[in-house]
Amino acid sequence: MSATDHSEPTRRDFLYVATGMAGAVGVAGAAWPFIDQLRPDASTLALASIDVDVSSIESGMSVTVKWRGKPVFIRNRTDKEVEDAKAVPMADLKDPVARNENQPAEADATDLARSAGEGKENWIVMVGSCTHLGCVPLGQAGDFGGWFCPCHGSHYDTAGRIRKGPAPQNLHIPHYAFTSDTVVKIG
Amino acid sequence: MSGGHHAHGSYQPTTGIGRWIDARLPLPRLMYDSFVAYPVPRNLNYAYTFGGILTIMLVLQIVTGVVLAMHYGANTVVAFNSVEHIMRDVNSGWLIRYMHANGASFFFIAVYIHIFRGLYYGSYKAPREMLWILGVIIYALMMATGFFGYVLPWGQMSFWGATVITGFFSAIPLVGEWVQQLLLGGFAVDNPTLNRFFSLHYLLPFMIAGVVVLHVWALHVTGQTNPTGIEVKSKGDTVPFSPHATAKDAFAMFVFLAVFAYFVFYIPNFLGHPDNYTPADPLKTPAHIVPEWYYLPFYAILRAITFNIGPIDSKLGGVLAMAASILVLFFVPWLDTSKVRSAVYRPWYKLFFWIFAADCLFLGWLGSKPAEGAYVVMSQIGTLYYFGFFFIIMPLLGLIETPRRLPNSITEAVLAKQKQPAAAALPASEPAGHH
């Protein structure tokens, strides 16, 4: 073979390259199903939403429900807890973003934007996975009276905002809505 | 060196069938040349017996593991109970499971001694870089295998260990969450996760066995190092593998396995964690999560990064530091600039090496402590020395350290040692003078 001696690419060079490219695409195409099968399957994705009756949750209490394999905290905050959270200056927050799927992506992490909204500011609904490495934080604990993650020492305030420790973000708030005064639909 | 030249071996088949096989598939010749006639340095000490011990431990883990898989159910509904079933109902199940669980720990004890031996005697230096890198690959595969295996009993530590470790991947910018869900097969650790971890836990040991073959191959191309760090120069520097190395390896194996047996029979849960006898609960994290002891130093490094570094937040920083603490091992052959191989002739390196060994134990202890107060500061100091050892001390020391005088050959070093008690004051014997 002296194909490399020619300065002009030949038809044969073209065929080599074209065959090689087709082979590469074929290998990638054949590999994809083997990667794709690792992703969450239809039955996992089907667990889209749950309804939770919150009528029995008194002020100051919280419950943990399971949604998509993860714990979700629903807490009926006391007035003092709401006031404490409202009094925090935005400059003190490690993560200034609300992380609330019911709000615009860039919304500030004010207490109102973290809560269930005007008139339902006592309610807070969050995915109970520490944004550090996914442990379940303990409620009514930590330096700020909110949540404390025992794994690596992250402290969240009563609005679930990260205040101290290695977690990078506020606890995530899933898409949810009060379908009546006593029922929350999560997901 | 052997260099895989079978034609130069000393194997002589004595039977007709032996000659018939030798002409068609010279496997007996390969075994003979590799494990009987193979020349090893005459001055190998017991630190050099851990390669053989590791081979035995790998075989032990595969045999016990295959048996356990016959009785185990990789499904979140039955996994925990099937392990209890192995412990209570299966004939000798308790023994086989305790051998497997403690076997993992002893596998790591052996590999750590093996790695530190390599660091002390400079075994990674040219021309053994490939040998060293293959070893680091084996170590990385061992860590993955150990992690997958620990998830299978589906206890609290299994579940939350898996949650934390797969959480590392969520630190990757942009694609982190996608990658994490790819690993888990869901939004949290659940049945798909357990299933695939079981599959991988069964697969990886055979991949380890494959890399071990390459590791031994690379070893037999370059020949072994020895405590002096001087290459073999003459036949007198070596002894045949059998009976010398085989006998020494066998004795070390017996002692090692005796200690192993003590753990299996008398303190089988000493290295485990009581929380893992509580079934996995996705809604409740144990108060204090710790990984298995053999990951603790890396866990301490992960938690030492509590501050943001420029655009890298503390979470990603911790994960990167932990990954770097393992990846740095790949570069050790090029980070060490010293012309002298063995710490025996490097007084300063010897000192820093032992501080490094103590630092790893220190980090291991810190990894078992809660991440708060003084422990965090101590972890940061330990992490600083860990990386300082590789990135500052190793390159710099090779340039500024004055090594001790090297003997001319292994034989000279051995003979000088034997003479020492009788005539310590006499100068070293004359050079052996082989080429």
Boltz contact constraints between the chains, C-beta under 6 A:
constraints:
  - contact:
      token1: [A, 38]
      token2: [B, 182]
      max_distance: 6.0
  - contact:
      token1: [A, 38]
      token2: [B, 185]
      max_distance: 6.0
  - contact:
      token1: [A, 39]
      token2: [B, 182]
      max_distance: 6.0
  - contact:
      token1: [A, 40]
      token2: [B, 181]
      max_distance: 6.0
  - contact:
      token1: [A, 40]
      token2: [B, 186]
      max_distance: 6.0
  - contact:
      token1: [A, 44]
      token2: [B, 186]
      max_distance: 6.0
  - contact:
      token1: [A, 64]
      token2: [B, 283]
      max_distance: 6.0
  - contact:
      token1: [A, 68]
      token2: [B, 187]
      max_distance: 6.0
  - contact:
      token1: [A, 69]
      token2: [B, 186]
      max_distance: 6.0
  - contact:
      token1: [A, 69]
      token2: [B, 187]
      max_distance: 6.0
  - contact:
      token1: [A, 69]
      token2: [B, 188]
      max_distance: 6.0
  - contact:
      token1: [A, 69]
      token2: [B, 190]
      max_distance: 6.0
  - contact:
      token1: [A, 70]
      token2: [B, 188]
      max_distance: 6.0
  - contact:
      token1: [A, 71]
      token2: [B, 283]
      max_distance: 6.0
  - contact:
      token1: [A, 132]
      token2: [B, 315]
      max_distance: 6.0
  - contact:
      token1: [A, 133]
      token2: [B, 164]
      max_distance: 6.0
  - contact:
      token1: [A, 133]
      token2: [B, 167]
      max_distance: 6.0
  - contact:
      token1: [A, 134]
      token2: [B, 163]
      max_distance: 6.0
  - contact:
      token1: [A, 134]
      token2: [B, 167]
      max_distance: 6.0
  - contact:
      token1: [A, 135]
      token2: [B, 285]
      max_distance: 6.0
  - contact:
      token1: [A, 136]
      token2: [B, 285]
      max_distance: 6.0
  - contact:
      token1: [A, 150]
      token2: [B, 287]
      max_distance: 6.0
  - contact:
      token1: [A, 151]
      token2: [B, 289]
      max_distance: 6.0
  - contact:
      token1: [A, 152]
      token2: [B, 303]
      max_distance: 6.0
  - contact:
      token1: [A, 152]
      token2: [B, 371]
      max_distance: 6.0
  - contact:
      token1: [A, 153]
      token2: [B, 371]
      max_distance: 6.0
  - contact:
      token1: [A, 153]
      token2: [B, 372]
      max_distance: 6.0
  - contact:
      token1: [A, 166]
      token2: [B, 306]
      max_distance: 6.0
  - contact:
      token1: [A, 166]
      token2: [B, 314]
      max_distance: 6.0
  - contact:
      token1: [A, 166]
      token2: [B, 315]
      max_distance: 6.0
  - contact:
      token1: [A, 168]
      token2: [B, 313]
      max_distance: 6.0
  - contact:
      token1: [A, 168]
      token2: [B, 315]
      max_distance: 6.0
